[in-house]
Structure formats: structure tokens, C-alpha cells
Amino acid sequence: MDDAWTAVRQLAGGAPLREAIGVRDSAECWVALDLAVRWLPPDDLPVYAPPDGRSLRWDWNTPLPTFRRARARAAETEPATAIALCHPDGRVREAALDRVSRYPDLLPLLVVRCADWAAPVRERARALLASVEGAALVPQAELILLLGRRERGGYAVELLGRVLREGPAEALAPLLVSTDRATLRLGHRVAAERGLMPPLRLARIAACSGDVVLQDLCAEAAIAAVREQGHDDGVLGVLLSARPPRVRAAGVTALRRAGRYEEARAYLADRSGVVRACARYVVRQGGTDPLPLYRALCTGGSVLPGAAAGLGECGDRKADADADTLWALVRHPDPAVRAQAVTGLRALDAVTREGLTPLLDDPSPAVVRAATGALLPHADEFPVAWLRERDAPGSRRAVRVAARRLLWAAGRPRVG
């Protein structure tokens, strides 16, 4: 906001808009400028010199007729028009809108006025924005989407969407590399809808993106394109090997439509629960019950952590065999397997205080955390003195945290 105050004072002194804004030309910058002008201190009001040589102070309380008659020429400069577009008086803002066409750099403020609370200002601004060429509107995408969060900001968003969907494909290029999250999402959404990006590229974007919305959008678009084209071209392979779980899950689910049910078995022991759930669904669709597969995965010589969790997720609660298998894995040498075995026991509702209490001293903090979470419903069964002893300064950090969590759950928080 301090930058906005500086920009307003520079505009009040007659500085060109680009000089006042400088490198701060961002969506937030224009919104902040609009707010700053409305709160400009009286002592900082701009002074102008009309052509007749009279010194003129901009009176912020001047009625509209006086503004139009005596002050119009004073407001014809770019900085004065910028300030007038943000004036607290809606009549002044409305009158200044007709000056925007003379100064292309004022287009962002025209976008701001399209979400104005005053209906006359808003309607006039929207009519002017509708006449702007689409090529000039695209660079304002970030600002338009930011203002779209406002109650009256939908018009410009709809206009931008129409421009992007009906305009040349080249117009989307800046949006596809934007650093603004909302702009980036919109660009990829429109590009996917128009079929402007090959499915393999969409799959790679989904696999590499850190934005979960973009992951879902691009993964779904890539799968839809593969389904429409009738051939894979390595798209599913990219999705299945992606690091984000959501993308892998989309790839596993797509195996069903492709009729590749057997390939889903490899993801039954995935480290992500959502991927395991998708894999079980596809395996079942192929006519195979995943439970026997999990039982085999958990009794072999090499057990994957995800297999232990998966057995708990689809195991038989009425039978003791699956719970016994997981209790055996609680003593597995791999700490990841031990932690996931505890997770599986929780899913089977087979947790006992006696069985998991030894894990509160496990050398792995991850196992201690898993055991603590499973034992919270049994917290009142622990002796309070025993828990307080474990909260001593000499205990390992994981043990102290576990003791405090159990004390809190038992209604005996630490004092001091």
C-alpha cells in the first residue's frame, strides 16, 4: 500500500502514469492505486495550471456540473484522468471514463471500474470495455480474474473468456506461462477446451505442476484426448509415473477404459491412499478381488509399506487373520512398514493399547507418530504419572510430543 501512496502522490504532481507505476504494474498494484486515491489526504490534492494561466486546486467535493464546465480541461492530462477514475465521487469517475480512450495505459483502471459499486459508472465502463480489441484485453487477464472475485466482477471475466475462446490461439500464449495461478489455470483450461495442446504435453504438465487444480485439469484433458483419438502415445505412462498422487490416480483410473486391468495391480501398494483406492477399483472392474492380492503382498519376504495400509483398507474386520497379519508387520524391520501397519490396524478398528504401547518407544519418529494417533482414543487408559515421566527433558522429542498429545487427549494437559 505504501507503493500505491507514492504512486498517487507522483500522479498528483503531474508525473506520467508509467513513471508513477514503474515496475509495480501488477493486478494488486491497480487495485491498491484505486484505494489509495480515495484516501488521498487533503494536503496532497493535486494542483493544475489550466491554459488560461489560472492556478487551480482540484476540489474533491466539487459538484459534477462544475467539474464538467470549469475543470474539464484540467482533468484532460493522463495523471489527472487516472486520479479522476478513482475519485470517491462516482459522478467524477463516470465523467473520466470518456478520457480513457486517449490514454491506453489507463485500460487497467477501466477494468477496475467495470466492477464499480455505482451502477452508472459500472455500466459505462462495461460498454467501453466491450469496444476494446481482444488483443488489448488479454494482458489484463490477471487483473480481470482478481476483480472477478468481487460481487460485480463477473462481466469482465465473461468478456475475457469469450475473447480467449473465440480469438486466435496465439492470444493464449502469455497465459500459459503466467506466474499468476488463476491466469495460468484459465489459460490451460481454455487451451484444453479448444484442443490446442497435444495430450502428451498436457500429461507432462500435469505430472510436473505443483498446482493441484492444474494437475486435475491437464490430466483429465489428456485422458479425454486419448479416449477421443483412440491411441495412447505414451500419455498413460507419463501419468502413471508422475510424482503427484492425484495424477497417478487419474492414470490408474484411465486403465479401466483402456481395458488394461492387470496393470492396475502394480499400484495396489502405492504410497498414496487415493492411488491404492483407484487401483482396487480398476482391479475389481477386471473381475479380480484385491483382498487376496493384498494378503499375498503382506506375507512375502519383501513387504511394501503401501501393501500394509492397503490390507487394512480392504481387509475383513470380522476375521482375525488380516489383523494378525498386520500385528506381525508391526514388528517389521522397515520403519515405513511398521508405520503403515499401524495405519492398517486403525482402518480395521483392531487397535489395542497393549499392542501399540511399545511403539511409543520406537526409534523411528514416524512410527511413534502413527502409534500416538492410533492410541489417542485410548488416552485415558494410560497412567498420568507414566505419561508425565515421558515428557521429561531427557526424553526424545518424538516421545515427549507423543506424551503431551496423549495427556491432552486424556484431559490432563501439561502445566507450566
Summary of the structure (lengths in Angstrom):
residues: 416
radius of gyration: 31.7
end to end distance: 41.5
largest distance: 98.1
contacts: 1353
relative contact order: 0.04
helix: 68%
strand: 1%
